[in-house]
Amino acid sequence: MSGTIRPLVAGNWKMNGLAGSLGELDAVKAGLSGDGLNADIMICPPATLVAAAAKAANASIAIGGQDCHFAEKGAHTGDISAEMLADAGASAVIVGHSERRADHGESDEIVMKKAQAAWRAGLVAIICIGETEAERKSGATLDVVAVQLAGSVPEGARAENTVIAYEPVWAIGTGLTPTAGDVAEVHAFIRQKLSERFSEEGAAMRILYGGSVKPANAQELMGVENVNGALVGGASLKAADFLGIVAAYR
Ligand SMILES: O=C(CO)COP(=O)(O)O
């Protein structure tokens, strides 16, 4: 299955990056040039840099936002709509990241509305799901993932407008990762749920793994069945590390 789906390696810079950080984007661009990579590449900088990043990127790098409001416009001080991200040059947006769910109390219902907003604006929705450490320890991982998938992914999701990112919360920024076997189990489960609900669109949808992906473990994690790429946090901040992960698809 993963062999027939074009993978995506996306870097999520989170709340990091000033104008000077675009030098890393330039370095990624230079590092990608002229090779036949078997993956799509995306960088999701903070909102302040989306427009500049979109200008600096070329066809080999897509630019995504990290969050959007579900409304198109209006009295929502400090928020950014999916239309605004598209206007700034983004082609995708991350929704439902566990940091948004935890820091801003975003429910599955809100995440679903954000995914619909992304589609409305012509953006790909990268919908994040994943269990906490306590949920993993109590054996609830697959139940949690099933509830988040059902509640966060809107009806009508298609492979071209939706990407699922499985990010176990306990693996984010900790240096810990699930075993390849654990990743395989969860990704196979997600694939089964997507296929049941969205038929061939679900079978073709990209399922990214995220959580402490780095050059040293990328090859193993990206080689797992039903892992169609990575959502990379810390290791996407430096071009050399990010390119070291991308190298899993050379
Ligand atoms: O949250 C993540 C990407 O969205 C993963 O972050 P780290 O790669 O820093 O663990």
The ligand as a Tripos MOL2 file, in Angstrom:
@<TRIPOS>MOLECULE
LIG
   10     9     1     0     0
SMALL
NO_CHARGES

@<TRIPOS>ATOM
      1 O1          4.7190   17.6070   16.8350 O.2       1 LIG1
      2 C1          5.4630   17.2410   15.9430 C.2       1 LIG1
      3 C2          5.2430   17.6270   14.5440 C.3       1 LIG1
      4 O2          3.9910   18.2170   14.3720 O.3       1 LIG1
      5 C3          6.6330   16.3900   16.2480 C.3       1 LIG1
      6 O3          7.5370   17.1560   16.9490 O.3       1 LIG1
      7 P1          9.0260   16.5780   17.2080 P.3       1 LIG1
      8 O4          9.5220   16.0820   15.8730 O.co2     1 LIG1
      9 O5          9.8070   17.7490   17.7300 O.co2     1 LIG1
     10 O6          8.8740   15.4580   18.1870 O.co2     1 LIG1
@<TRIPOS>BOND
     1     1     2 2
     2     2     3 1
     3     2     5 1
     4     3     4 1
     5     5     6 1
     6     6     7 1
     7     7     8 2
     8     7     9 1
     9     7    10 1
@<TRIPOS>SUBSTRUCTURE
     1 LIG1         1 GROUP 0 **** ****
